[in-house]
Amino acid sequence: MTPNELILYVLLIVAVSFVMTMLALIDQLKKDFPTPKEKFVWHLVAIVPVIGWLCYFALGAKKGTRKKFDSK
């Protein structure tokens, strides 16, 4: 593996991790959790690089309920 290939793989992993972290944070903002403290804790978990979004989508995404918006 050449140094250029290694850099490409690292950048790909960083990009995927960044996108998944953003999706986890957006999903969290769109949901109501039982308490504000629980929502804050899941926010902190979601911003941990690489494993944070994995934990959130595996465990935390099921805890919240979708917010209902009135469309008048």
Buried (B, 14 or more C-beta within 10 A) or exposed (E): EEEEEEEEEEEEEEEEBEEBBEBBBEBBEEBEBEEEEEBEEBBEBBBEEEEBBBBBBEEBBEBBEEEEEEEE
